[in-house]
Amino acid sequence: MILVTGAAGKTGRVVIRALAGKKQSVRALVRRKQQVEEVQAIGATEAVVGDLLDESLLQQAARGVHAVYHICPNVHPDEIAMGKVSIAAAVSAGVKHFVFHSVLRPQIEAMPHHWRKMRVEEALFASGLPFTVLQPASYMQNILAEWDGVVERGVLAAPYSVQSQSSPVDLQDVAATAVIVLCEPGHHGAIYELCGPEVLNQSELATIISAHVGHAVRAEQTGLGEWVRRARADGLGEYALETLRKMFCYYDQYGFWGNSHTLHALLGRRPTSYDAFVKRVLREKRLTRAH
């Protein structure tokens, strides 16, 4: 049995599907009762409902599992505390392997949510648990929330330079890696950077999208202040607003990219390219419309 925390989020759902596809039993920890049916529908064997800060709940959830895959809710101010509670529960339960879903470049203090993940890594190293740390780059899937608007308007907008470089990774490749490190021996003590196979700026991403949607899509830098105003109006909390603002400032100055060799070696194949990802998105959307 494998415990997946943060199981109802974007990452958790894809990891559960991948584990279920390999006939692994999964206990999913979710925040709300209505999420139980959702995670069970995609392959979770069991579900536990509660807060990642609840020590007794985490101890209960960790009993009888041989591995934990810990995902913290995205851009959460209590990430360090949540990580420490999950680690302590794993120690208490005698868990044999703790896999932490971290982030590429957690040592960058200028991005507070990265820095918090580094502190969780530090606690994990001190715990005595057999561990693996996965450090993925930004997901290719991050565009999906705005995909229809990007295609309709022909504009790929972001609050940082169109020349900002990234190495986006396919979340499905990340989930496949999670299955490998959870189910195969030899990964204890490893820290793996997971990056896509290309270093691309926003304009190059827009060009790839253009090649498949039948019309031009251009990259455009939007004002950071305008992004903050819109995000606040949409209900994003002040911690997340300030954290993401700092992240965008870092992207604008330095980009956010890495090397794909580690992911290639783990998968035994070239990681998914952005071109292949776009083709898959369009194919899935055509199938959805057909039904």
N, C-alpha and C positions, 0 to 999 in steps of 0.2 A: 504494500500500500504506500502511495506517495501522497503527501499533503501538499497542496498548492494553495498558497495564500494569495489574497487579491485576485481570486479566481474568476470573478465576474467581469473584470476589466478587459480591455482590448488584448493585452498580452496573455492574461490567464486563460481566456477562452481558446485562443489558438494553441496554447501549450496543452490544454486538456484534450482538445481534438487529436493532437499529435500523439499524446500518450495513449489515448483510447484506441487509436489506430494501430498501436503496437501491443494491444491487449493488456495494458497496464491498469491496475486498480488505482483510482484517484479519489482522495477525499478533498473536497473543495471547500475552502473557507470563504464565505461571502458575507457581505455587510447587511443585506436585507432578505427577508423571508421570500419575497417574490422572485429572488434570483435563484432559489433552490431548483425550481423546475427548469430554468434556463440552463444551468450547468449540467444537470442530469440529462437533459435532452442532447447535449453535445458529447456525453460520454463519462461524466463523473459518476463514480459508483456510490459515493456518499456525499452529503453536504452538511457543513456546520455553519450556523449563523451567528455573527457577532462582530465585535470590535477588535482590531489588531492590538489595542492597548489593554485588553482584558487578559490578565495573566492566567487566571484560572481557566478561561475558555481556551487559550492557546495550549495550556498543559493538557487539557482534555483532547484537543484536536490532534496533538502530537503523539498521543498514546497509540502504540501498535503500528506506527508507520516506520518504514526503514529509511525513508528519505523525505526531505522537505525541499520544496522549490518556493523560495520566498520572493514575492513581488509586493512592493509597497504601492499604495495608491499614488497616482502621478502627482508630482509637485505638492507633496503633503508636508506641512510644517512639523509634524510629529514623526517624521520618518526614522530618525535615530532611535527614539524610544520604541517604536514599533519593531524595528530590527532587533533591538536588544531583548524585547519580550519574546520574540519568535526564537531567537538563539537560545535564551535561557530555557524555554519550553523544550526545545530539541535536546539540550543537554540533560535536562531532568528525565526525559523519556528514553534516553539512550539511543537516539537516532544515529544511524550509521553514516549518513551523508547529508550535508546541508549545502544546497546550491542557492547562491544569492544572485538575483537578477539585478545587476548594477547598471552602469552606464559607461560608455567610452569617455575616457579622460576624467575620472572622478576627482583627480587631484587639482582641478581648476577651481580655485576658491572664488573667482569672479562669478561663477555660476553656483548659487547657493544649494540648489538641489543636487548638483554633482558632488559638492563638498560634503553634504550630508551622507551621501552614499559611501564616500570614502570613510566616514566615521563608523558606518555600519560594517564595512569591510574590516576595519581595525578591530572592532569588537568580535567579529567572527574569527579573526586570526588568534585572538587571545582566549577564545572559548575552549580550545582543545578539540573541537569537532573536526572530523574529516570534511573538507570543504572544497567546493569549486565556485569560482566567481565568473559570471558571464558579463561582459561589458559591451553591449550593442551600441552601434551608431544610431542615428535617427532613422526611424522606420520609413520605408517607401510608402507604407499605408497611411502615414500622417496626412497625405493629400486627399484621402478619400472623403473626409468630411466636407470638403469644398470642391470636390471633383466636378460635379454638374455645373457649378458656377464658373469654374475655370474654363471648361469646354464651351459653355454658352457665351461667355464674355470674351473669350480669347485672351485672357490675362491671368498669368500666374503671379499673384501678388504676395509679397512678404515684407515685413518691416525691417529689412536689412538689405545690404547691397546685392544687386543682381550678379555681381562677380564673386560673391561669397561661395566658397567651395565646400562641398560635403561629399560623404561617401555613403549614401543611403543604403540601408540593408533591408531585405525582404523579411518581414516578420515570420513568414513561414520557414525561412532558412534558420532564423533564431530558434523557433520551436523545434525544428528538426535537430538542432544542436543540443537543446535541452534534453530531448529524448536520448541522444547519444551519451551525454555525460551522466544522466540518471540511470541508464540501463546497461551501460558497458563499463568494464573495469578500466582502471588506469588514469582516472581524471582527478583523484584526490590531490589537493594542494595546487591545482592549476588556476591561473587567471587568464581568460581568453578574451581578446578583443575581437569583436564580430562586426566587420565592415563589409559593405558591398564591393563589387569588383571594379568600380570606376570612381574617380574623383571628378565631380561635375559641379559647375556653378549653376545658378538659377536659370540663366539664359540657355544653357545647354540642356537642362531638364525640360524647359519649355519647347525647345527644338525637337526633342524626342517625342513629346506629346503631340506636337504639330504634325509629325510624320504619320501619325496613326488616326487622328480625328478628322482629317480631311480639310482643315483650314489652319491658318496661322495662329499660334498661341505665343504671346510675348511675355517676358518676365518684367515685372515692375516693382520698384521699391516704394512702399507706402510709408507715410509718416508714422513714426513710433507713437507719437502723442495721439494720433487718430486711432491707432490700434488699441491703445490703452482705454480710450473713451468708449470704443465699441465693445471691448471685452468687459468693461465694468458694467455697461448697460445690459449685457447679456448675463450678468450675475456672477462673473468670476470674482473670487475673493481677493482681498488686498495682498495677502501673502503671495498667492499665485501670480497676480498682476506684476508685483515688484520683481519676483523671481524670474518670470518670463521676460520682463523688460531687460533685466541684466543679461539674460541669455542671448537675446537678440542683439544687444550691444556687443557682446563677445563675438557672435557670428559675423556681425558687420565688420569688425576689425580683423578677426583672425580666421574666420571660417570654422568648420568642424568636420574634419576628415581623418581617415586612418588607412590602414593597410589590410587587404583582404586575404593575405596568405594563410593566416590562422584559420579563418572560416573555411577556406578552400580545403585545407588539410583535414579538418574535422569532418566535413561533409563528404570528402572524397570526390569532389566535383567542383567546377567553377560556381561560385555563388550566383544567384539570379541577377541578371542585368536589369537596368532600369527600362530598357527597351522591352525585355520579356515581361516585366511587371506590367507595363502599360498595355501590352497585347492581352495579357490575362484579365486585366480589369475590364477592357472593352468586350472581351469574349463573355465574361461573367454577366455583364450588363445586358448583352444581347440575349443570353439565355434567360435572364430574369424577365425581360420584356416578352419573350416568347411564351412564358408561362403566365 
